[in-house]
Each structure stands twice: as structure tokens, then as C-alpha cells.
Amino acid sequence: MTTTLIRGARPYGEDPVDLVVRDGVLVGSTGGHDPDETVDAGGLIALPGLVDLHTHLREPGGEEAETVATGSAAAALGGYTAVFAMPNTDPVADSPVIVEHVWRRGREVGLVDVHPVGAVTVGLAGERLAEMGMMASSPARVRMFSDDGRCVNDPLVMRRALEYARSLDAIVAQHAEDHRLTTGAQAHEGPVAARLGLAGWPAAAEESIVARDALLAAAAGARLHVCHLSTARAAEIVAWARASLTDADTTRAGFGVSAEVTPHHLLLTDTAAEGYDPVHKVNPPLRPRADTVALRHALAEGVIDCVATDHAPHAVEAKDCEWSAARPGMLGLQTALPVVVSTMVATGLLDWRGVARVCSEAPARIAGLSDQGRPLTAGEPATLTLVDPDAAWTVRGAELASLAANTPYEGMEMPVSVVHTMLRGRWTVNDGKVNS
């Protein structure tokens, strides 16, 4: 048996303790034996390994921007131990063959648990349901389905998807955007977009779909997850759905609504577009400060369940162009935790236990992961990250692990650093470097 002693770590930012890992599990003590390895974690904050419900790894078909290997490295360096890979690949992950490929690549790389998200509709076209049952029964055991990047706009198709997912004990994650309201849109509809001459993207395009889908999920007794929620009113609709629909006579058992928010929607606002730098173009768009503040409070209060990165790497030619031609999306895996700290911990809205809740425990619960987001106590899997709360660093896109460099935080100082990451007793990151 191999024993690792992690000396002086501060679980959840609290009093220092020694964490002992034996054969991939946290144990109470070394049992009187000398450890095989001792790691000095004095001053480091220990958290359960982070879980990302929304990652774009681009493989297959987009390997010029990211691969499972490079995305897994970025995730591990960001403190993540599990990620959910979105299906808008080429070909689309709408069949058992593709989701199993992504799942196997994740296992081969071995830096994080890679869980493929299956497409809801064939080719993300929004017309015909994909092979959800076959993906669920494949070795990848898909339990989350999404057409992310596109909304399942047709209410009948969405209703059928929710009903099908319920029978599979799965969840449908919706990209809430009524495309009829966003055709040609380039930035949040408001004074900034008007001043810049950019076609406006109304908040109602998101909010109307959230409300519609909550009603459909309630009727089906299904679980709905709202991707990258970005407006104050959308958060209010989630709160309303939980309060009003859960107890309604028409609601079937099994109904639930969860929601995620991205780090960039917690920090950045629509004013970032003023320089016309496409690195700030994202879907949904950056919103006004009032929404940003409201989202922070909704996350702190549990209306929004968790933080998800929506890590979206792009090749240079997809971003190094005029705003209207640029692809939407930003890198996020290595900067997510520092942004959460700066927006939520530094402002007093969350403590480190709260960070564990929104970045690890809640996403693991939503996804049904029994071995992630677990307490840092004896008998639990040794899946954790160690963070230096005093080690600031400056973001340089070219130095990140991703193949892409489209970070909106170029040159920005981040307040904390991930030092070590451990997946079931094995170091995936040691002293800030990936263990290959």
C-alpha cells in the first residue's frame, strides 16, 4: 500500500490538518508507518477536486483549437478532476461511437475524468432526437444531453427530449436562446451595443426559453439544467420555477431545475466590447453590470447552483478577425477558480466552503457523480486540489495549457494559484506542473 502525507493543509480554508492518502482514499492516520511521500502543504487551502459541467474539448474535428489531452491538462492545472465535454464536435457527439471515442480518449489521457455530453438532436439540427438511449447504455454511460451552441428551439422536440431523458434518469442541459430573436445579434441589446453599432441581443431571448422549458420539465417530471445563465431575470425565473412548479398539482415527481453561471458572466460586462476585440465575444453575450451583480448574489444564495467554465478554445483565425465574423467563446479552465475567488470570496459573498459547494459539490450532485465533490474526510476518495491563496499570477494566453490563446483576461492579475491536483490518490498536477 502506498501512503502520502499531505502536511498542514487547510481544508476549506479552515484550521491546518494533515491529510493522509492510502491507495487512493483519505484515511485517518499513517497507521504508525512512515509515509512513502510527504508533501508540505503549509498555507495551502484544500478543496474537493473541481467539477466542470460545461467544457468544449473540440475533439473530434477541432483539434487545431483543443484536444482531449490539452483540455485535460488545462483542467487539471485549474484544479479540476472531472469535466463534461460538450457535443458540438465534428462529427457531432450524437451517437454511441462518438461519445465512446471521447470517453476513451479521456481515460487514455488520465488527467481528469472526461464525461461526454450527448447531443439532444441529430447533428444539433433541432429536428430529430439523437440516439439518447444508446448513448446512455454505451460504455460512456452518458447522463447529460445538450445541443449546446444551439437551443432546442422547437417546444415539441424539447418536450420529447425531456420525457426521454426522464426514462433514462438523465438531464437535459439547455442552451437558452430563442434564435428568432438573436439572428444577426452581436452584443447585449442596450446602450453599449447601440453606441458601438452592433446588432442587439435581447435578454428576453434567454429568459423566454428558461420559462418555457421549466414548464415543459415540470409537466414531464424531468430534470432541466440551464447552461450559462446570464441575466438577472433568468435567475428570477429559475427561483420562480422551483418555488411555484415544484408544489403544483400538475408537476410529476422527478422534476427539477438547476442552473450554472460562467466565471466571465460573474466578472465581465458588456462594456468589454468597446474595443471591438473579438476575444470578448461570447454566447450568451456579456451583460450589463446590474446583471453581473445579480448573478453573483443568485450564486451565493443558491438560486444558481454552480459555476461552469464554458471553456471554448478557438483557433487564431476564428478570433483574429473583425467582431462580426469572429466565433463566440473564451478560455476558462485555468482562470475559473481565481475569478470565482475575486468575484465571490474577495467580496464576502462566499467563503471557501461556498467555493467548494459551487465549484465541486453542486456540479457533482447535478451530474450524479458519486466519487466527485466528496467531503475531505476519512473514507472518501482522495480527489482534491490544493490552492495557494496568496500566490497571484498574470494571465498570458500563450502560456496556458490550451492549444488556443483566446482568454479575455490577458495581462490580468489573478489572486490565487492551483499548486497541486490529485485524482483518486494520484497527482495530476504537482507544484503547478502537469504530471504526464
Summary of the structure (lengths in Angstrom):
residues: 436
radius of gyration: 20.8
end to end distance: 22.3
largest distance: 69.9
contacts: 1643
relative contact order: 0.15
helix: 34%
strand: 22%
